[in-house]
Amino acid sequence: MAEHPPPSDDIRDTGIDVIVVGAGFAGIACAVECKRKGHRVMILEKVHELKQLGDMLSLGVNASRILARWGLHEKLWGVADSAGEIHIHDYLGDLVQVQKMSYPLFGAFPYNGHRAVIHEVLFEHAKSLGIEIRMGHQAVEYWEDEANGKAGVKIQTGETFDADVIVAADGVKSLARKFVIGYCDNPKPSGYAIYRAWFDAEEHGITTDPLTDFLSVHGNQVHAWIGGDMHFLAISSQGGKTICFFLTHKDNAAVDGDWSSPGKIEDVLDLLKDRDPRCAAIVSKAPSCIDWKLLVHDPLPTWVSKSGRVVLIGDAAHPFLPTSVQGASQAIEDGVTLAVSLNLAGKDNVRLGTRTWECMRYQRVHDAQMLGVTTRNLWHGAKAGDSGNKFELPMPEWLMAFDAEAHAYAAYDGIARTIVEEGYRLPSLEEVKESPGYLGRIACGAGRANLKGLLYLDENLIRIYIT
Ligand SMILES: Cc1cc2nc3c(=O)[nH]c(=O)nc-3n(C[C@H](O)[C@H](O)[C@H](O)COP(=O)(O)OP(=O)(O)OC[C@H]3O[C@@H](n4cnc5c(N)ncnc54)[C@H](O)[C@@H]3O)c2cc1C
């Protein structure tokens, strides 16, 4: 373990200038932690003002313990407290499992609430620390200058900014990605889409229908219906006052994964016919819904530019499937780990700092991503009458008990030393051994006809999931 001091706010100015592009969860977390670790940080955000976009967002305890450390627990629990149980049903409505959640979990509380509300708490916290957030600043070009040890970004007005490090936290449609990896990585359809909605329980009749009032009368609720190649989640929050649903189903449409593409309620109801009537009763009360096509990227070869001064974090580096319930949490872990790494590297060793950061994050993020794939496959393959705790939402200790800040302090020296002594290599992935039914990896073919996939044993069938 490292000899570094435990995490502390009392850290001197490192003289490292950091520009963060994007004020989402990754960008805000990185900026706040950079400030705490003594770097000089500024955020450039393309939108002129925050809008109430999105719906339910979950932060796992691996991320919430960081936010609690910043002093935000009371505020966040006040707007995004979590249910104590997850009720899992088969698609006909029989109970498969009740997953008990006792808090604190590994010493922290998960937050589940409206994305915009949770995001605003973090955004206001960053402002309260004096972090400059320049709204209406859209990055249009990146560069780095190895000789002078600088990187830069140009915005839409032509104005340029330079710094020791540019952190591109510009989301799933990242512009910086091409600069960092050297080619255009177009997302592919994942084969799935989600219908999602968020609405007021009382106003839309959830509380007065005997088929749906269970979501409101018992406080916060989480119910999942699994099997038949889809899963439906109905969640109430704010003590049962607001409802959201998610229906994840097969869909190969090749359109872009926009958060605001409208869907049709009748299409959702069509998918739910022949299922537990409670699902259709919930959906029929929603005033509108979003049709979100899930896109995936192959794992990027690297998240760090050639000279180590432009770094991709959050969705820009590694978009997540919602079933992992980890997209925003891993984005926060990225930002925190990067701030610590830069602090330990120092201004003269920024490249070593960013490369060490990448080594710390690459495998962990991939393992968290794969958990989402295995959960989705397990849920979609469930049969009527199935039961047991294997259907619970996984909360493994390696994921949830993790403290990104403490881990970065503990792991930095060893990894940095290896890079110095053995040279930097592009990150590579090991197998995900902890996923249920995981057998191994396959790769075959040649040239452009390559096939890569993961092998799983699922109900006595060997399935191949193409990656
Ligand atoms: C509008 C919206 C709604 C969402 N709703 C949900 C939800 O309801 N539930 C859920 O689980 N997840 C939601 N997500 C996704 C979730 O927030 C992210 O997956 C996760 O938090 C990772 O965050 P991120 O900071 O990496 O990316 P994002 O949250 O996507 O943030 C990226 C930020 O970068 C800014 N940006 C992009 N390009 C540029 C540029 N060129 N210059 C400057 N700034 C730029 C964007 O405006 C945005 O603020 C939503 C994302 C968005 C953008």
The ligand as a Gaussian input file, in Angstrom:
#p B3LYP/6-31G(d) Opt

LIG

0 1
 C      -29.614000      15.445000     -21.390000
 C      -29.187000      14.165000     -20.733000
 C      -30.121000      13.445000     -20.018000
 C      -29.750000      12.248000     -19.417000
 N      -30.683000      11.582000     -18.706000
 C      -30.324000      10.449000     -18.043000
 C      -31.253000       9.772000     -17.253000
 O      -32.374000      10.180000     -17.132000
 N      -30.869000       8.630000     -16.637000
 C      -29.598000       8.143000     -16.741000
 O      -29.287000       7.116000     -16.145000
 N      -28.684000       8.783000     -17.472000
 C      -29.012000       9.922000     -18.128000
 N      -28.104000      10.571000     -18.899000
 C      -26.779000       9.990000     -19.049000
 C      -25.984000      10.106000     -17.797000
 O      -26.100000      11.381000     -17.252000
 C      -24.568000       9.809000     -18.199000
 O      -24.514000       8.519000     -18.773000
 C      -23.629000       9.700000     -17.042000
 O      -23.988000      10.531000     -16.020000
 C      -22.200000       9.998000     -17.502000
 O      -22.014000      11.370000     -17.478000
 P      -21.019000      12.174000     -18.409000
 O      -20.695000      13.407000     -17.638000
 O      -19.909000      11.338000     -18.874000
 O      -21.857000      12.525000     -19.689000
 P      -23.116000      13.483000     -19.852000
 O      -23.988000      13.428000     -18.677000
 O      -23.698000      13.177000     -21.175000
 O      -22.470000      14.957000     -19.882000
 C      -21.726000      15.462000     -20.990000
 C      -21.731000      16.970000     -20.908000
 O      -20.845000      17.493000     -21.908000
 C      -21.464000      18.558000     -22.583000
 N      -20.856000      18.629000     -23.909000
 C      -20.996000      17.754000     -24.926000
 N      -20.253000      18.135000     -25.978000
 C      -19.636000      19.278000     -25.614000
 C      -18.730000      20.144000     -26.288000
 N      -18.332000      19.910000     -27.543000
 N      -18.266000      21.239000     -25.627000
 C      -18.666000      21.484000     -24.347000
 N      -19.524000      20.701000     -23.676000
 C      -20.008000      19.605000     -24.298000
 C      -22.933000      18.168000     -22.583000
 O      -23.775000      19.273000     -22.791000
 C      -23.094000      17.565000     -21.193000
 O      -23.386000      18.541000     -20.230000
 C      -28.416000      11.766000     -19.532000
 C      -27.462000      12.511000     -20.251000
 C      -27.837000      13.713000     -20.848000
 C      -26.797000      14.547000     -21.588000

